[in-house]
Amino acid sequence: MFNPGKPRYRRAVARVAFIAGVIAFTGSAVAAPLQPLFPFFAAPEEPPMAQPAPSEDDNAAAELPARLKRQIVAYPTREAAGTVIIDTPNTYLYYVLGGGQAIRYGIGVGRDGFTWSGVQTITKKAEWPDWTPPPEMIARQPYLPRHMAGGPGNPLGARAMYLGGTVYRIHGTNAPSTIGTHVSSGCIRLTNQDVSDLYSRVNVGTKVIVLPMERRADVPVTLGLVKTAHLDSVNRSQTD
């Protein structure tokens, strides 16, 4: 029989109390997450999640001003149905339907000093094209990649239509907010949704007329009466 006054009894009571305390602490740890033992050591932050590259659906969801949305409009011209006309100053591309109508698309065009005009034909079509900036562009912007494989993150977007032997293209964009602006180095850009629609309508050999910046907006479009425009600065090695 234990004597409460003896040391052996006191040690036994202490052990029982210690075991009970451990059990109680473990139970509370299960019920609630443990707090850091050393709160002054901050836990490392999780790396930020990578943002997905823009997709064709992102372009479809981009809300353009009403005037830049794809639509059928009245468009008097003597050019044959199937002709593409770039209205540079007003940032429109027209696909001639005939009968005084055309499909009008909002576009982005060359910034100041990088516009051009003339008549070309589509010589090549590509889906999700690769992008290789020319040396002149790299000289101006040395941070650009030397080559970028095609895909949603590529600045040429979902489709590209190459114009003659020039470095200019009609292509998509992963930056739909630039539609309606003068932003490129001479290429014509549309949203990925619109460029895919245009791509499905044109063929290699399609005639493309690029109007000059100086054309007055109130002059009726009767391009059938206009001689082939001079192709200004078309040999400059620019892209986009």
TAZI-V807046 format. One record per pair of residues at least 12 apart in sequence whose C-alpha atoms are under 10 Angstrom apart, sorted by the first residue. I is the first residue (numbers start at 1). J is the second residue. If there is no record, write none. Layout:
I/J, I/J
This chain:
52/152, 52/153, 53/151, 53/152, 53/153, 53/154, 53/174, 54/151, 54/152, 54/153, 54/154, 54/157, 54/173, 54/174, 54/175, 54/176, 54/192, 55/151, 55/152, 55/153, 55/157, 55/158, 55/173, 55/174, 55/192, 55/193, 56/151, 56/152, 56/157, 56/158, 56/172, 56/173, 56/174, 56/191, 56/192, 56/193, 56/194, 56/196, 57/192, 57/193, 58/152, 58/174, 58/175, 58/176, 58/191, 58/192, 58/193, 59/157, 59/172, 59/173, 59/174, 59/175, 59/176, 59/177, 59/190, 59/191, 59/192, 59/193, 59/194, 60/176, 60/191, 60/192, 60/193, 60/194, 61/176, 61/193, 62/175, 62/176, 62/177, 62/191, 62/193, 63/176, 63/177, 64/106, 64/176, 64/177, 64/178, 64/179, 64/180, 64/191, 65/106, 65/179, 65/180, 66/106, 67/92, 67/104, 67/105, 67/106, 67/180, 68/90, 68/91, 68/92, 68/93, 68/104, 68/105, 68/106, 68/107, 68/179, 68/180, 68/190, 69/92, 69/104, 69/105, 69/106, 69/107, 69/179, 69/191, 69/194, 70/92, 70/93, 70/94, 70/103, 70/104, 70/105, 70/106, 70/193, 70/194, 70/197, 71/94, 71/102, 71/103, 71/104, 71/105, 71/106, 72/94, 72/95, 72/96, 72/97, 72/101, 72/102, 72/103, 72/104, 72/105, 73/94, 73/96, 73/97, 73/100, 73/101, 73/102, 73/103, 73/104, 74/96, 74/97, 74/98, 74/99, 74/100, 74/101, 74/102, 74/103, 74/104, 75/94, 75/95, 75/96, 75/97, 75/98, 75/99, 75/100, 75/101, 75/102, 75/103, 75/104, 75/220, 75/221, 75/222, 76/96, 76/98, 76/99, 76/100, 76/101, 76/102, 76/220, 76/221, 76/222, 76/223, 77/96, 77/98, 77/99, 77/100, 77/101, 77/102, 77/220, 77/221, 77/222, 77/223, 77/224, 77/225, 78/96, 78/98, 78/99, 78/100, 78/221, 78/222, 78/223, 78/224, 78/225, 78/226, 79/96, 79/97, 79/98, 79/207, 79/209, 79/221, 79/222, 79/223, 79/224, 79/225, 80/96, 80/97, 80/98, 80/99, 80/207, 80/224, 81/95, 81/96, 81/97, 81/98, 81/99, 81/100, 81/101, 81/102, 82/94, 82/95, 82/96, 82/97, 82/98, 82/102, 82/201, 82/202, 82/203, 82/206, 82/207, 82/208, 83/95, 83/96, 83/97, 83/98, 83/102, 83/121, 83/202, 83/206, 83/207, 83/208, 83/209, 84/96, 84/97, 84/102, 84/103, 84/104, 84/119, 84/120, 84/121, 84/122, 84/198, 84/202, 84/206, 84/207, 84/208, 84/209, 84/210, 85/102, 85/104, 85/119, 85/207, 85/208, 85/209, 85/210, 85/211, 85/223, 86/104, 86/105, 86/107, 86/109, 86/117, 86/118, 86/170, 86/188, 86/208, 86/209, 86/210, 86/211, 86/212, 87/104, 87/106, 87/107, 87/109, 87/117, 87/209, 87/210, 87/211, 87/212, 87/213, 87/215, 87/217, 87/221, 88/107, 88/108, 88/109, 88/110, 88/115, 88/116, 88/117, 88/180, 88/182, 88/188, 88/210, 88/211, 88/212, 88/213, 88/214, 88/215, 89/109, 89/110, 89/115, 89/180, 89/181, 89/182, 89/211, 89/212, 89/213, 89/214, 89/215, 89/216, 89/217, 90/106, 90/107, 90/108, 90/109, 90/180, 90/181, 90/182, 90/213, 90/215, 90/216, 90/217, 91/105, 91/106, 91/107, 91/108, 91/109, 91/110, 91/179, 91/180, 91/181, 91/182, 91/188, 91/189, 91/213, 92/104, 92/105, 92/106, 92/107, 92/108, 92/109, 92/179, 92/180, 92/188, 92/190, 93/105, 93/106, 93/107, 93/108, 93/170, 93/188, 93/189, 93/190, 93/198, 93/208, 93/209, 93/210, 94/106, 94/198, 94/208, 94/209, 95/198, 95/201, 95/202, 95/208, 103/198, 104/194, 105/179, 105/180, 105/190, 105/191, 105/194, 105/195, 105/197, 105/198, 106/179, 106/180, 106/181, 106/189, 106/190, 106/191, 106/194, 107/170, 107/171, 107/172, 107/176, 107/178, 107/179, 107/180, 107/181, 107/182, 107/188, 107/189, 107/190, 107/191, 107/194, 107/195, 108/170, 108/171, 108/172, 108/173, 108/176, 108/177, 108/178, 108/179, 108/180, 108/181, 108/182, 108/183, 108/184, 108/186, 108/187, 108/188, 108/189, 108/190, 108/191, 108/240, 109/170, 109/178, 109/179, 109/180, 109/181, 109/182, 109/183, 109/184, 109/185, 109/186, 109/187, 109/188, 109/189, 109/190, 109/240, 110/181, 110/182, 110/183, 110/184, 110/185, 110/186, 110/187, 110/188, 110/189, 110/213, 110/239, 110/240, 111/181, 111/182, 111/183, 111/184, 111/185, 111/186, 111/187, 112/182, 112/183, 112/184, 112/185, 112/186, 112/213, 113/185, 113/186, 113/233, 114/182, 114/183, 114/184, 114/185, 114/186, 114/187, 114/232, 114/233, 114/234, 114/236, 114/238, 114/239, 114/240, 115/182, 115/183, 115/184, 115/185, 115/186, 115/187, 115/188, 115/210, 115/211, 115/212, 115/213, 115/232, 115/233, 115/234, 116/168, 116/185, 116/186, 116/187, 116/210, 116/211, 116/212, 116/213, 116/230, 116/231, 116/232, 116/233, 116/234, 116/236, 117/186, 117/209, 117/210, 117/211, 117/212, 117/213, 117/214, 117/228, 117/229, 117/230, 117/231, 117/232, 117/233, 117/234, 118/208, 118/209, 118/210, 118/211, 118/212, 118/227, 118/228, 118/229, 118/230, 118/231, 118/232, 118/233, 118/234, 119/163, 119/164, 119/207, 119/208, 119/209, 119/210, 119/211, 119/227, 119/228, 119/229, 119/230, 119/231, 120/162, 120/163, 120/164, 120/165, 120/166, 120/205, 120/206, 120/207, 120/208, 120/209, 120/210, 120/228, 120/229, 120/231, 121/161, 121/162, 121/163, 121/164, 121/165, 121/203, 121/204, 121/205, 121/206, 121/207, 121/208, 121/209, 122/160, 122/161, 122/162, 122/163, 122/164, 122/165, 122/169, 122/170, 122/202, 122/203, 122/204, 122/205, 122/206, 122/207, 122/208, 123/161, 123/162, 123/163, 123/164, 123/165, 123/166, 123/203, 123/204, 123/205, 123/206, 123/207, 124/160, 124/161, 124/162, 124/163, 124/164, 124/165, 124/169, 124/203, 124/204, 124/205, 125/159, 125/160, 125/161, 125/162, 125/163, 125/169, 125/170, 125/171, 125/199, 125/202, 125/203, 125/204, 126/150, 126/158, 126/159, 126/160, 126/161, 126/162, 126/171, 126/199, 127/150, 127/151, 127/156, 127/157, 127/158, 127/159, 127/160, 127/161, 127/171, 127/172, 127/196, 127/199, 128/149, 128/150, 128/151, 128/152, 128/153, 128/154, 128/155, 128/156, 128/157, 128/158, 128/159, 128/160, 128/171, 128/172, 128/192, 129/148, 129/149, 129/150, 129/151, 129/154, 129/155, 129/156, 129/157, 129/158, 129/159, 129/160, 129/161, 129/171, 129/172, 130/147, 130/148, 130/149, 130/150, 130/151, 130/154, 130/155, 130/156, 130/157, 130/160, 131/145, 131/146, 131/147, 131/148, 131/149, 131/150, 131/151, 131/154, 131/155, 131/156, 131/157, 131/239, 131/240, 132/144, 132/145, 132/146, 132/147, 132/148, 132/149, 132/239, 133/145, 133/146, 133/147, 133/148, 133/167, 133/237, 133/238, 133/239, 133/240, 134/146, 134/147, 134/167, 134/237, 134/238, 134/239, 135/237, 135/238, 136/236, 136/237, 136/238, 136/239, 137/185, 137/237, 137/238, 137/239, 137/240, 138/238, 151/174, 152/173, 152/174, 152/192, 153/173, 153/174, 153/175, 154/172, 154/173, 154/174, 155/171, 155/172, 155/173, 155/174, 155/175, 155/189, 155/240, 156/169, 156/170, 156/171, 156/172, 156/173, 156/174, 156/175, 156/187, 156/189, 156/190, 156/192, 156/239, 156/240, 157/171, 157/172, 157/173, 157/174, 157/175, 157/189, 157/190, 157/191, 157/192, 157/193, 157/195, 157/196, 158/171, 158/172, 158/173, 158/174, 158/190, 158/191, 158/192, 158/193, 158/194, 158/195, 158/196, 158/199, 159/171, 159/172, 159/173, 159/189, 159/190, 159/191, 159/192, 159/193, 159/194, 159/195, 159/196, 159/197, 159/198, 159/199, 159/200, 160/172, 160/173, 160/188, 160/189, 160/190, 160/192, 160/195, 160/196, 160/199, 161/188, 161/195, 161/198, 161/199, 161/202, 161/203, 161/204, 162/187, 162/204, 163/187, 163/204, 163/205, 163/206, 163/207, 163/208, 164/204, 164/205, 164/207, 164/208, 165/234, 165/235, 166/233, 166/234, 166/235, 166/236, 166/237, 166/238, 166/239, 167/186, 167/187, 167/234, 167/235, 167/236, 167/237, 167/238, 167/239, 167/240, 168/185, 168/186, 168/187, 168/188, 168/234, 168/235, 168/236, 168/237, 168/238, 168/239, 168/240, 169/186, 169/187, 169/188, 169/189, 169/239, 169/240, 170/186, 170/187, 170/188, 170/189, 170/190, 170/195, 170/198, 170/199, 170/208, 170/240, 171/187, 171/188, 171/189, 171/190, 171/191, 171/192, 171/194, 171/195, 171/196, 171/198, 171/199, 171/240, 172/188, 172/189, 172/190, 172/191, 172/192, 172/193, 172/194, 172/195, 172/196, 173/188, 173/189, 173/190, 173/191, 173/192, 173/193, 173/195, 173/240, 174/189, 174/190, 174/191, 174/192, 175/189, 175/190, 175/191, 175/192, 176/189, 176/190, 176/191, 176/192, 176/193, 177/191, 178/190, 178/191, 179/191, 183/240, 184/238, 184/239, 184/240, 185/236, 185/237, 185/238, 185/239, 185/240, 186/233, 186/234, 186/236, 186/237, 186/238, 186/239, 186/240, 187/238, 187/239, 187/240, 188/210, 188/239, 188/240, 189/240, 209/223, 209/228, 209/229, 210/229, 210/230, 210/231, 211/223, 211/229, 211/230, 211/231, 212/229, 212/230, 212/231, 212/232
